Amino acid sequence: MADALEELRQQCLSRGAAGIKGLGRTFRIMDDDGSKSLDLQEFQKGLETYGMCVGNEKAKQIFTMLDKDGSGTIDFNEFLEKLRPPMSSARMQVIKQAFQKLDRTGDGVVTMEDLQGVYNSKHHPKYKSGQWTEEQVFLSFLESFESPYEKDGKVTLEEFVNYYSGVSASIDSDDYFVTMMKNAWKL
């Protein structure tokens, strides 16, 4: 059963769905009725559409693994939690350090207020050209980390980790990932 889940994860990754946006796209494609959750029928149909012919029994087993709360449906967070690639403790630690640096108020959420002292919007091409205000640059930056179903201009640690799990999936070496994060966030 874990093999089938790993196979689904690998298919998602091979199609460029390493990040939260790619997995979100996969989820939305499967979500026929737009309910922001998948029932077994949508999940099975989605697997077939995705080219994963696992058979009904295996599909039910995967569905049960994904349906963490036993509700009979899979919401986006359950889907993402099981399909995003696992990360080492070294990677998690450096991601948390970067988040703490961004979260200047220490309230567990990164907002525009937090970014103002950490992220310089004046170098953004759309700010330089006059197309966007500083606020629009900040919102665009925050949006890149947010869940596709919760665009609220605030980034939680979970959303930040979800974003970097996608980045992490494309980097084999822990040392390289940690160095990249330290350089990117000046840690």
Backbone torsions as a table, in degrees:
resi	resn	phi	psi	omega
1	MET	NA	-44.5	177.6
2	ALA	-62.6	-30.6	177.7
3	ASP	-63.2	-41.0	-179.7
4	ALA	-65.9	-40.1	177.8
5	LEU	-64.6	-42.4	178.2
6	GLU	-64.0	-37.9	177.8
7	GLU	-62.9	-42.9	177.7
8	LEU	-63.5	-43.3	178.4
9	ARG	-58.8	-46.7	-178.3
10	GLN	-64.8	-37.1	177.6
11	GLN	-65.4	-41.5	177.7
12	CYS	-61.2	-45.9	-179.2
13	LEU	-64.1	-39.6	-177.9
14	SER	-68.2	-19.4	179.1
15	ARG	-98.9	15.9	176.9
16	GLY	82.2	17.8	-178.0
17	ALA	-97.3	35.1	-177.8
18	ALA	-68.6	-36.0	-176.7
19	GLY	-91.6	174.1	-178.3
20	ILE	-61.0	-34.3	-179.9
21	LYS	-67.2	-42.6	179.6
22	GLY	-66.1	-43.0	177.5
23	LEU	-67.4	-35.3	176.2
24	GLY	-62.6	-40.5	177.9
25	ARG	-63.2	-44.5	177.8
26	THR	-59.1	-45.8	-179.3
27	PHE	-61.5	-47.0	-178.1
28	ARG	-64.0	-34.2	177.4
29	ILE	-63.3	-39.8	-179.7
30	MET	-73.9	-25.5	-174.4
31	ASP	-81.5	79.6	-174.6
32	ASP	-59.8	-40.0	-174.2
33	ASP	-92.5	1.1	176.8
34	GLY	70.7	21.4	-176.2
35	SER	-82.4	-2.5	-176.5
36	LYS	65.8	20.3	172.4
37	SER	-149.7	159.1	-179.5
38	LEU	-114.9	132.8	169.4
39	ASP	-92.9	175.7	-175.7
40	LEU	-58.0	-42.2	-178.1
41	GLN	-62.1	-46.2	178.9
42	GLU	-63.3	-39.6	-179.3
43	PHE	-63.1	-47.2	-179.9
44	GLN	-62.8	-44.4	179.0
45	LYS	-63.3	-40.5	179.1
46	GLY	-62.6	-40.6	177.9
47	LEU	-62.0	-44.2	179.1
48	GLU	-63.0	-46.0	178.8
49	THR	-59.7	-35.7	-178.8
50	TYR	-77.1	-6.0	178.2
51	GLY	85.4	18.5	177.7
52	MET	-103.4	98.7	179.8
53	CYS	-91.9	91.6	-175.9
54	VAL	-105.5	-9.3	-177.0
55	GLY	84.5	156.6	-174.1
56	ASN	-63.4	-41.9	-177.6
57	GLU	-64.9	-45.3	179.8
58	LYS	-66.1	-39.3	178.1
59	ALA	-61.2	-41.6	177.9
60	LYS	-63.8	-39.3	178.6
61	GLN	-64.2	-44.8	178.5
62	ILE	-63.0	-44.2	-179.5
63	PHE	-57.5	-44.8	179.6
64	THR	-62.5	-39.3	177.1
65	MET	-63.9	-37.7	-178.3
66	LEU	-76.8	-31.0	-177.4
67	ASP	-80.5	75.7	-172.5
68	LYS	-58.9	-39.7	-176.1
69	ASP	-91.4	0.1	176.9
70	GLY	69.7	23.9	-176.2
71	SER	-79.9	-11.6	-175.9
72	GLY	89.2	-1.2	174.3
73	THR	-136.0	159.2	177.0
74	ILE	-112.5	121.9	174.0
75	ASP	-91.1	172.6	-174.2
76	PHE	-59.1	-40.8	-178.2
77	ASN	-64.9	-40.3	177.1
78	GLU	-62.7	-43.7	179.8
79	PHE	-60.2	-49.7	-177.6
80	LEU	-65.7	-44.3	-176.5
81	GLU	-57.2	-40.1	-178.3
82	LYS	-83.1	-28.6	-174.7
83	LEU	-94.0	-22.2	179.3
84	ARG	-68.9	144.5	-177.9
85	PRO	-65.3	142.3	177.9
86	PRO	-68.1	152.3	179.9
87	MET	-123.8	150.1	177.7
88	SER	-71.1	163.9	179.6
89	SER	-65.5	-32.5	178.1
90	ALA	-62.6	-41.1	179.1
91	ARG	-68.2	-43.8	179.4
92	MET	-60.8	-41.2	-177.6
93	GLN	-62.8	-44.7	-178.3
94	VAL	-71.5	-31.9	175.7
95	ILE	-64.9	-43.7	178.6
96	LYS	-64.3	-37.3	177.3
97	GLN	-62.8	-43.5	179.0
98	ALA	-63.0	-43.0	179.4
99	PHE	-61.7	-44.3	-179.7
100	GLN	-62.3	-35.2	177.5
101	LYS	-65.7	-41.2	179.2
102	LEU	-69.7	-36.9	-176.5
103	ASP	-81.1	73.9	-174.1
104	ARG	-64.8	-28.6	179.9
105	THR	-83.1	-14.3	177.0
106	GLY	72.9	19.7	-177.9
107	ASP	-93.9	5.4	177.4
108	GLY	85.4	5.6	180.0
109	VAL	-138.2	133.0	176.7
110	VAL	-93.6	124.9	-179.6
111	THR	-124.0	178.8	176.8
112	MET	-58.5	-38.9	179.4
113	GLU	-57.3	-43.5	178.6
114	ASP	-63.5	-40.4	-174.6
115	LEU	-69.0	-28.2	-171.7
116	GLN	-56.8	-30.8	179.0
117	GLY	-96.2	-5.3	-172.4
118	VAL	-116.0	-36.4	-173.8
119	TYR	-111.3	123.5	-178.6
120	ASN	-93.3	106.4	-176.6
121	SER	-79.0	-15.1	-174.1
122	LYS	-67.3	-14.2	178.0
123	HIS	-94.3	-5.6	-179.5
124	HIS	-67.2	133.5	-177.1
125	PRO	-56.3	-38.3	-177.8
126	LYS	-74.8	-25.3	174.0
127	TYR	-73.7	-44.1	-179.9
128	LYS	-60.2	-38.0	-177.6
129	SER	-81.9	-7.1	179.8
130	GLY	86.3	2.1	-179.4
131	GLN	-70.6	-36.2	-175.8
132	TRP	-122.3	151.4	171.8
133	THR	-84.7	170.8	176.9
134	GLU	-59.8	-39.4	179.3
135	GLU	-61.9	-41.7	179.0
136	GLN	-64.4	-36.9	178.0
137	VAL	-64.7	-46.1	179.3
138	PHE	-60.9	-45.0	-179.5
139	LEU	-63.1	-40.3	178.5
140	SER	-63.8	-41.4	178.3
141	PHE	-61.9	-48.0	-179.9
142	LEU	-63.5	-39.3	-177.2
143	GLU	-61.2	-30.4	-178.9
144	SER	-65.1	-20.8	179.9
145	PHE	-96.5	-16.3	-171.4
146	GLU	-77.8	154.7	173.3
147	SER	-62.8	143.6	179.9
148	PRO	-63.0	-16.5	-179.3
149	TYR	-102.3	-2.5	-178.8
150	GLU	-136.6	78.6	178.1
151	LYS	-95.1	93.2	-175.8
152	ASP	-123.5	7.2	179.8
153	GLY	75.4	13.0	178.7
154	LYS	-132.0	141.1	-179.4
155	VAL	-119.7	122.9	177.2
156	THR	-88.9	166.5	176.6
157	LEU	-58.4	-41.2	-179.8
158	GLU	-59.6	-43.8	179.0
159	GLU	-65.3	-38.8	179.1
160	PHE	-64.0	-44.5	177.6
161	VAL	-63.8	-42.7	179.0
162	ASN	-58.9	-43.1	178.6
163	TYR	-60.7	-49.5	-176.4
164	TYR	-74.6	-16.3	173.7
165	SER	-66.3	-33.3	176.1
166	GLY	-68.9	-42.7	177.0
167	VAL	-63.3	-43.8	-178.2
168	SER	-59.2	-37.2	-176.9
169	ALA	-60.7	-25.5	-177.0
170	SER	-96.0	3.5	-179.0
171	ILE	-121.8	116.0	-176.4
172	ASP	-72.0	-40.9	-171.5
173	SER	-89.9	127.3	174.7
174	ASP	-59.2	-44.0	-178.3
175	ASP	-59.3	-43.2	179.8
176	TYR	-65.0	-44.1	-179.8
177	PHE	-60.9	-47.0	-179.0
178	VAL	-62.3	-43.8	178.4
179	THR	-62.6	-44.1	178.9
180	MET	-59.3	-45.3	-179.9
181	MET	-65.0	-43.6	-179.9
182	LYS	-63.1	-39.9	178.3
183	ASN	-69.9	-43.8	-177.7
184	ALA	-63.9	-37.8	-175.1
185	TRP	-106.4	6.1	179.5
186	LYS	50.7	53.8	-179.6
187	LEU	-89.7	NA	NA
